[in-house]
Amino acid sequence: MIVLYKSNTGFTQKYAEWIAEELNCSAISIKDINVNELQNYETIIFGGGLHAGKINGLKPIKNDIFKMKDKNIIIFVTGATPKEAIKIEEIENANFSLEEKESLHLFYFHSGMNYEKMGISSKGMMSIFKSMLKIKKDKSPEEQGMYDTITKSNDHSKKEYINPLIECVKTII
């Protein structure tokens, strides 16, 4: 078993390390592994942050891991949006084909915003998004909540959020 991750601001790495600790395996950044090495593992867990509906870091390894038909594939996604406001089906539809969806387990973990570690382009996009939300009249409760969430750095990650993923792994191995 292996936990792979792509982390820009540290939240996905934190979750990957918590998962690896619970499952007694390694957590490795995708930049530090050769895809061919994945043949050595029965269970591949991959995590990336959610950016505009897409899972960060998934594209470079997606085709390779789904070609390995005999592998258990588990994907986790981290993001600043509270889990209650996330539609997991939308994440699945934006990132996976019908066939791929049949062979994976997908989990979402609430994380946060880290402007100090965020790249300049991401900061710029967030600034535009914040400005759009700020000037919008008659914000819905969801829009107001989003605005409040993205105005400053915050951390909502909790180790207990990984429990459903850990239970899933225990049932498939």
N, C-alpha and C positions, 0 to 999 in steps of 0.2 A: 504494500500500500504506500502511496505517496501523495503529498499535498503540494500542489503547484499553485503559484499565485502571481498576479501582476498587481503591484501596489504603487500608486503615485504619491499618496500622502500618508501612508502608514496604517490605515484602517484595515485594509484587506490583509496585509502582512500580519497584523495583530490577530485577526480571526484565524488565519492559516496556522499560525503558531499555536493558538489555543486548540485547534482541531488536531494538529499533529501531536501535541502533548497528551490529549485525551486518548488518541488512538495508538500511541507509542510508535510513531513513524516520523519521517522527516518532512519538513516544510521547506520548499526550495523555490526561489524566484524563477520564472520561466526563462529569464535571461541567463541563468546559470545551469541549464540542463540541455542536453541534446535530445531531441524528440525520439531518436532511436532507442535511447535508454529506457523509455516508457514500456517497451516490450517486456521488461523484467518485472512489471507490477501487474497484479490482478485487478486492483482497484486504483483508479486515478481520480483524485479530487482536485478540481480546479476552481480558483476564486479570482474574481476581478470586480472592480468598481463599476457601477452603472453610470454611464455618461450618455445623455440624450437617447436613452433606451437601449443602447448597445453595451455589451459586457467588455470592459477594457481588457485587452490582452488575449481575448479568445480567438480572434481571427487567425493569428499565425499558427496556432496549434490545433484548431478545430478539425480540419480535414484529417490530420494525422491520428488524432485520438478516436475519431469515429470510424476510421478504417480498421481499427483493432476491434473486431466484432466480439471477441471473447472477454472484453474488459468490462468491469463495473465502472460506470462514469457518473460522477456526482459533481455538480456545478453549484457554487455559491456566489452570490452577488452581494456587494455591500453598497450602501448609499445613504445619503442624508435624509431621504424621505422616510417617515415612520412606516413600519410594515403595514399598518392598517390602511394606509393610503396607496399601497402598491398593488397593482393587478399582475400577479405572477404570469397569467396567460399572455399578457402583452409583452413581457420580457421574453417568454418562450417564443412567441410568434415573430418577434423582431430579430431573434438570434439563431433560431434552429428550424430546420425543415421538419416536416411531419415525421419522417423516418427517424431523425435524430431525437425528436421529443420522446419517441417510444422507448429509446434505450438510455435515458438519463433520468436523474433525480435532480431537481432544481430547488434551491433554498435562497431566501433573501434575509440579510441581516442589516438592521439599522446601524449606521455608524455615525457619521458626522461630517463636519467641514473643517478643513485645516488650511486656512489661507496662507499660513507661514510656509507650508511645504508645497503649495499649489503652484503650478507653472504659470507663466505670464499669460498665455493664451486662455487657460482655464479661468484665471482671475478676470480677464477681460470679458469673457462670456458671462461669468457670474455677475459682474458689474452691470452689464447690459440687462440681464434678467432681473436683477434687483431694481434697477431704474424703472423697467416696465411695470413690475409689480407695485412699486411705490406710487406711481402716478395713476394707477388704475383706480377708478371710483367703484364703489360697491363691490369690494372684494368678497368672494365666497369665503366661508370659514377655512376651506382647504388652501386657498390662495393666501389668506392672511397668515395661516400657519406656516406655509412655505416661506413667505417673506420673513417671518420671525426667525425661522431656522437658518436662512442663508445670510443674514445680516452680519454675522460674526462667527469666528471659529467656535466649534462646539464638538463634544464627544458624547454620543449616546450608546456606544458599543458596550455590550455586556456579554461575559462569557456564557451565561445561561442561554443566550440566543442560539448557540450551536447545538443544544441538546437534541432537537429533532434530526439534525444531520447525523449526529453520533448514533442515535437509535437506528436510523436508516442503514448506516454502515453495518451495524451489528446484525441486522436482519438479513443482509445480502452476502456477508462473508462466511 
